[in-house]
Amino acid sequence: MSLEDAALRVLEPVQYREIKDQLQAQRPKLDALVEACNAEIGDALNLRAASYVEISHRIKHPAGIWKKIREKDLTFDQVHDLIALRIVVPTEADCYHALGVVHDIYAPLVGRFKDYIAQPKPNGYRSLHTSVRASNGSIFEVQIRSIAMHQHAEFGGAGHAEYKHTTWNPVSAPVEF
């Protein structure tokens, strides 16, 4: 359990329990979605000759969900990034190629695309973020970065505690490029 989750459990026990229960109830669906999307994205990238290094995922933790609900005045069902898949590709150009592939197989949500490559965050963070809808109606986020962007985000100046303590699980083997 992360320090943020432990603090939430003590400071806001009712909210923590509600979010944890909702997350546990959704867990089988979220796990199945991750497995299906990983396979679909991996197959589509391979079919379109889009090089990638790995695809990983994370399921948002209770404190992250609680923070988003409070900051954006949302309900649990309105949190669209319970699942995020991250695609790491060799180069910056490959980021845009992979984005095109993702948008070919999933419907992008209007207003839910951020190009932090063209407009990096003040701390130097660079990546593409898009929220998409799968054919079954599920919504999830996809982050796409080059190897250099990934290294900078995880270990360089753009690294931050929230992601360093979140478990991103590789769900595919690297592809030769």
Contacts in CASP RR format, 6 or more apart in sequence:
PFRMAT RR
TARGET T0000
AUTHOR 0000-0000-0000
METHOD contacts of the structure
MODEL  1
MSLEDAALRVLEPVQYREIKDQLQAQRPKLDALVEACNAEIGDALNLRAA
SYVEISHRIKHPAGIWKKIREKDLTFDQVHDLIALRIVVPTEADCYHALG
VVHDIYAPLVGRFKDYIAQPKPNGYRSLHTSVRASNGSIFEVQIRSIAMH
QHAEFGGAGHAEYKHTTWNPVSAPVEF
1 9 0 8 1.000
2 61 0 8 1.000
2 63 0 8 1.000
2 165 0 8 1.000
2 166 0 8 1.000
3 165 0 8 1.000
4 61 0 8 1.000
4 63 0 8 1.000
4 64 0 8 1.000
4 162 0 8 1.000
4 165 0 8 1.000
5 16 0 8 1.000
5 61 0 8 1.000
5 62 0 8 1.000
5 63 0 8 1.000
7 63 0 8 1.000
8 15 0 8 1.000
8 16 0 8 1.000
8 62 0 8 1.000
8 63 0 8 1.000
8 66 0 8 1.000
9 16 0 8 1.000
9 62 0 8 1.000
12 66 0 8 1.000
15 66 0 8 1.000
16 62 0 8 1.000
16 66 0 8 1.000
18 76 0 8 1.000
19 62 0 8 1.000
19 65 0 8 1.000
19 66 0 8 1.000
19 69 0 8 1.000
19 76 0 8 1.000
20 62 0 8 1.000
22 76 0 8 1.000
23 59 0 8 1.000
23 60 0 8 1.000
23 62 0 8 1.000
23 65 0 8 1.000
23 82 0 8 1.000
26 82 0 8 1.000
27 59 0 8 1.000
29 138 0 8 1.000
30 59 0 8 1.000
30 82 0 8 1.000
30 83 0 8 1.000
33 83 0 8 1.000
33 134 0 8 1.000
33 136 0 8 1.000
33 138 0 8 1.000
33 140 0 8 1.000
34 57 0 8 1.000
34 59 0 8 1.000
34 83 0 8 1.000
34 85 0 8 1.000
34 171 0 8 1.000
35 171 0 8 1.000
36 134 0 8 1.000
37 83 0 8 1.000
37 85 0 8 1.000
37 134 0 8 1.000
37 140 0 8 1.000
38 55 0 8 1.000
38 57 0 8 1.000
38 85 0 8 1.000
38 171 0 8 1.000
38 172 0 8 1.000
40 105 0 8 1.000
41 55 0 8 1.000
41 85 0 8 1.000
41 87 0 8 1.000
41 101 0 8 1.000
41 102 0 8 1.000
41 105 0 8 1.000
41 142 0 8 1.000
42 52 0 8 1.000
42 55 0 8 1.000
42 172 0 8 1.000
44 50 0 8 1.000
44 101 0 8 1.000
44 102 0 8 1.000
44 104 0 8 1.000
44 105 0 8 1.000
45 51 0 8 1.000
45 52 0 8 1.000
45 87 0 8 1.000
45 98 0 8 1.000
45 101 0 8 1.000
45 175 0 8 1.000
46 175 0 8 1.000
48 97 0 8 1.000
48 101 0 8 1.000
48 104 0 8 1.000
50 89 0 8 1.000
50 94 0 8 1.000
50 97 0 8 1.000
50 98 0 8 1.000
50 101 0 8 1.000
51 89 0 8 1.000
51 90 0 8 1.000
51 94 0 8 1.000
51 175 0 8 1.000
51 177 0 8 1.000
52 87 0 8 1.000
52 88 0 8 1.000
52 89 0 8 1.000
52 90 0 8 1.000
52 94 0 8 1.000
52 98 0 8 1.000
52 174 0 8 1.000
52 175 0 8 1.000
52 177 0 8 1.000
53 88 0 8 1.000
53 89 0 8 1.000
53 90 0 8 1.000
53 147 0 8 1.000
53 174 0 8 1.000
53 175 0 8 1.000
53 177 0 8 1.000
54 87 0 8 1.000
54 88 0 8 1.000
54 170 0 8 1.000
54 172 0 8 1.000
54 173 0 8 1.000
54 174 0 8 1.000
55 85 0 8 1.000
55 86 0 8 1.000
55 87 0 8 1.000
55 88 0 8 1.000
55 170 0 8 1.000
55 171 0 8 1.000
55 172 0 8 1.000
56 85 0 8 1.000
56 86 0 8 1.000
56 88 0 8 1.000
56 168 0 8 1.000
56 169 0 8 1.000
56 170 0 8 1.000
56 171 0 8 1.000
57 83 0 8 1.000
57 84 0 8 1.000
57 85 0 8 1.000
57 86 0 8 1.000
57 168 0 8 1.000
57 169 0 8 1.000
57 171 0 8 1.000
58 83 0 8 1.000
58 84 0 8 1.000
58 86 0 8 1.000
58 166 0 8 1.000
58 167 0 8 1.000
58 168 0 8 1.000
58 169 0 8 1.000
59 82 0 8 1.000
59 83 0 8 1.000
60 68 0 8 1.000
60 79 0 8 1.000
60 81 0 8 1.000
60 82 0 8 1.000
60 83 0 8 1.000
60 84 0 8 1.000
61 166 0 8 1.000
64 162 0 8 1.000
65 76 0 8 1.000
65 79 0 8 1.000
65 82 0 8 1.000
68 74 0 8 1.000
68 79 0 8 1.000
68 81 0 8 1.000
69 75 0 8 1.000
69 76 0 8 1.000
69 79 0 8 1.000
72 78 0 8 1.000
80 109 0 8 1.000
80 112 0 8 1.000
80 131 0 8 1.000
80 139 0 8 1.000
80 140 0 8 1.000
80 141 0 8 1.000
81 131 0 8 1.000
81 140 0 8 1.000
81 141 0 8 1.000
82 140 0 8 1.000
83 140 0 8 1.000
83 141 0 8 1.000
84 140 0 8 1.000
84 141 0 8 1.000
84 142 0 8 1.000
84 143 0 8 1.000
85 140 0 8 1.000
85 141 0 8 1.000
85 142 0 8 1.000
85 143 0 8 1.000
85 171 0 8 1.000
86 142 0 8 1.000
86 143 0 8 1.000
86 144 0 8 1.000
86 145 0 8 1.000
86 150 0 8 1.000
86 168 0 8 1.000
87 98 0 8 1.000
87 102 0 8 1.000
87 142 0 8 1.000
87 143 0 8 1.000
87 144 0 8 1.000
87 145 0 8 1.000
88 145 0 8 1.000
88 146 0 8 1.000
88 147 0 8 1.000
88 150 0 8 1.000
89 95 0 8 1.000
89 97 0 8 1.000
89 98 0 8 1.000
89 144 0 8 1.000
89 145 0 8 1.000
89 146 0 8 1.000
89 147 0 8 1.000
90 146 0 8 1.000
90 147 0 8 1.000
90 177 0 8 1.000
91 146 0 8 1.000
92 117 0 8 1.000
92 146 0 8 1.000
92 149 0 8 1.000
94 146 0 8 1.000
95 117 0 8 1.000
95 127 0 8 1.000
95 128 0 8 1.000
95 144 0 8 1.000
95 145 0 8 1.000
95 146 0 8 1.000
95 149 0 8 1.000
96 128 0 8 1.000
98 144 0 8 1.000
99 128 0 8 1.000
99 130 0 8 1.000
99 144 0 8 1.000
102 130 0 8 1.000
102 132 0 8 1.000
102 142 0 8 1.000
102 144 0 8 1.000
103 130 0 8 1.000
103 132 0 8 1.000
106 132 0 8 1.000
106 133 0 8 1.000
106 134 0 8 1.000
106 135 0 8 1.000
106 142 0 8 1.000
107 132 0 8 1.000
107 133 0 8 1.000
108 130 0 8 1.000
108 131 0 8 1.000
108 132 0 8 1.000
109 130 0 8 1.000
109 131 0 8 1.000
109 132 0 8 1.000
109 133 0 8 1.000
109 139 0 8 1.000
112 130 0 8 1.000
112 131 0 8 1.000
113 128 0 8 1.000
113 129 0 8 1.000
113 130 0 8 1.000
113 131 0 8 1.000
114 128 0 8 1.000
114 129 0 8 1.000
114 130 0 8 1.000
115 128 0 8 1.000
116 125 0 8 1.000
116 126 0 8 1.000
116 127 0 8 1.000
116 128 0 8 1.000
116 129 0 8 1.000
117 126 0 8 1.000
117 127 0 8 1.000
117 128 0 8 1.000
117 149 0 8 1.000
120 126 0 8 1.000
121 158 0 8 1.000
123 157 0 8 1.000
123 158 0 8 1.000
123 159 0 8 1.000
123 160 0 8 1.000
124 152 0 8 1.000
124 157 0 8 1.000
124 158 0 8 1.000
125 152 0 8 1.000
125 153 0 8 1.000
125 158 0 8 1.000
125 159 0 8 1.000
126 145 0 8 1.000
126 149 0 8 1.000
126 152 0 8 1.000
126 153 0 8 1.000
126 158 0 8 1.000
127 143 0 8 1.000
127 144 0 8 1.000
127 145 0 8 1.000
127 149 0 8 1.000
127 153 0 8 1.000
128 143 0 8 1.000
128 144 0 8 1.000
128 145 0 8 1.000
129 141 0 8 1.000
129 142 0 8 1.000
129 143 0 8 1.000
130 141 0 8 1.000
130 142 0 8 1.000
130 144 0 8 1.000
131 139 0 8 1.000
131 140 0 8 1.000
131 141 0 8 1.000
131 142 0 8 1.000
132 139 0 8 1.000
132 140 0 8 1.000
132 141 0 8 1.000
132 142 0 8 1.000
133 139 0 8 1.000
134 140 0 8 1.000
145 153 0 8 1.000
152 158 0 8 1.000
152 159 0 8 1.000
153 159 0 8 1.000
153 163 0 8 1.000
154 163 0 8 1.000
154 164 0 8 1.000
END
